[in-house]
Amino acid sequence: MTTRLRICLGMVLVILATCPTIGWSQPPRREVPITEIRFLDSETGEGIPLIEAISVNSLRWVSDNAGRIAIQEPGWDGQERFFQLRTHGYEIPKDGFGIAGIRVTLKATTPAIVKLRRVNLAERLCRLTGEGLWRDSWMLGYPVPRIDPQPRGLVAGQDSIQTALYRGKIRWFWGDTSRLSYPLGLFRMAGAVSDPPGDSVDLRNGIDYQVFTDTNGFARAMMPLPERPEGVIWLDGYVVVPDAEGKDVLIAHYSRRKGLAEELEHGIARYADATDRFEVIQTRPLTDTWRVPHGHPIIHEIDGKKWLYCGNGGLNVRVPATLSAILDASQYQAFRREGNQWSWQSKQPPTQSADDLAALKAGTLSDSAAYYAPRDVENPDQRIQLHHGSVRWNPARKRFVMVITQIMGKPSMLGEIWYSESDQPNGPFRHAIRILTHDRQTFYNPCHHDFLDRDGGQVIHFEGTYTSDFSGNPEKTARYDYNQMLYRLDLRSKRMASLLQRMDKVTDPKQ
């Protein structure tokens, strides 16, 4: 090597060693302060999940389960910023120009507190599934109920909850389940177990799921059915009943299908305790659509005999609550109307909400004979077409309470949730109270978890699927879309108690 070459090489090495932007050295990380906005319910003082804050330059954040958003933008600490707000069921303040949003000064040392008035009767508690439940609170250094490097079961989103209390555990089952590692996820039911929460457990912290997973850590199929790989598998109608020997068994209706439209097969599946998976025990003809457990069933006793009541827009199908009866199609009864007369019969399918509404419109059904077309308590001229929901006995009201989605509602086609009551599980449900509304987003398949009730049923909890699907809205809410949201409804709250009194009066004028 020549002297000149040695000198040139030495100069290059000196430059590489002294200049941090050249060569292989890592530039120093710049510390950017994290600022906080926290949204609080003005009535309860608790954090509000699912508040979207959008800056003037179109940056977007969504509040976590504690109602916090963490903002880490260079130069924003100590500066005033305006945010447009989007949410569901809360009033957004407007300025003198009619612009809806907030103007706050961001400080790394002090959170900006924003209180919002709730319009919904039900209070949004938390998101139960998916990733980043308390992301922003954790980034800001607050203690959080749970923070893992990965979400439970590596789940990004989960659809349509079903539950069963079986062998001392709550069994949780979800439909289609998405993951972060690939666009396609699990389409043969996911599952988890948890201990029944005591009254002292704060449900704002969510549920401590123990998810069934594969060896790769992702949620595994609860009904694999590997010998029939075509199609997705959905289960519903989970119920615990005695078998021929009096032993409790967990069963459900299963449907293997090509998406929403075409069904390939359906029947009854039984939970195998040894494998924690469902197995087919009976297939049913595709033409026999209602003689299976479906929806969110309950067990109801009449004159010493236990019946399984099930249905989607109301509990309008029943069968004796034993495994042998459930497997015998001839023992199913449907609640059906002929003219203005209702009866349990076994030949024809049940009357649905759409049937009642059509008959009312045609003038062939009297108002007092309608079971599944409740009037809005606040707007009696409006009737609600029932979609899917649940019916549970409520010891505080001493009635069966229905929590259900309206189909073809406004402002959301499938996101308006109603509360109704009846003395019998199959109705009539004559009046209803809107407890939840959504702005062009969907909230479907709500389920009232009576095992989470508080104060003797004065406080109830329900969850459902939040998504942009079927809403006509192309915007998906980051982290929240296609996940389960938990709500609380306090029947003693001033507004709810007043509406319940109005419902009692129109249902029974003597009250």
Salt bridges, closest charged atoms under 4 A:
GLU36 OE2 - ARG68 NE 3.13
ASP41 OD2 - ARG118 NE 2.64
GLU43 OE1 - ARG118 NH2 3.28
GLU46 OE1 - ARG204 NE 3.75
GLU52 OE1 - ARG60 NH1 3.01
GLU91 OE2 - ARG117 NH1 2.97
GLU123 OE2 - ARG204 NH2 2.92
GLU131 OE1 - ARG479 NE 2.99
ASP136 OD2 - ARG135 NH1 3.30
ASP148 OD2 - ARG146 NH2 2.60
ASP195 OD1 - LYS169 NZ 2.52
ASP199 OD1 - ARG454 NH1 3.85
ASP208 OD1 - ARG146 NH1 3.87
ASP208 OD1 - ARG152 NH2 3.40
GLU230 OE2 - LYS258 NZ 3.30
ASP236 OD1 - HIS253 ND1 2.96
ASP243 OD2 - ARG270 NH2 3.93
GLU263 OE2 - ARG257 NH1 3.50
GLU265 OE2 - ARG228 NE 2.51
GLU265 OE2 - ARG256 NE 2.79
ASP273 OD2 - ARG167 NH2 3.02
ASP276 OD1 - ARG171 NH1 3.72
ASP288 OD1 - ARG291 NH1 3.06
GLU338 OE2 - ARG336 NE 3.19
ASP356 OD1 - ARG337 NE 3.01
ASP367 OD1 - ARG375 NH2 2.86
ASP367 OD1 - ARG383 NH2 2.10
GLU416 OE1 - ARG434 NH1 2.66
GLU421 OE2 - ARG397 NE 2.62
GLU421 OE1 - ARG399 NH1 2.71
ASP423 OD1 - ARG399 NE 3.93
ASP450 OD1 - ARG392 NE 4.00
ASP453 OD1 - HIS448 NE2 3.00
ASP455 OD2 - ARG492 NH1 3.11
GLU463 OE2 - HIS449 NE2 2.79
ASP469 OD1 - LYS476 NZ 3.74
GLU475 OE1 - ARG60 NH1 3.69
GLU475 OE1 - ARG86 NH1 2.59
ASP481 OD2 - LYS476 NZ 3.80
ASP490 OD1 - ARG492 NE 3.07
ASP504 OD1 - ARG397 NH2 2.89
ASP504 OD1 - ARG399 NH1 2.82
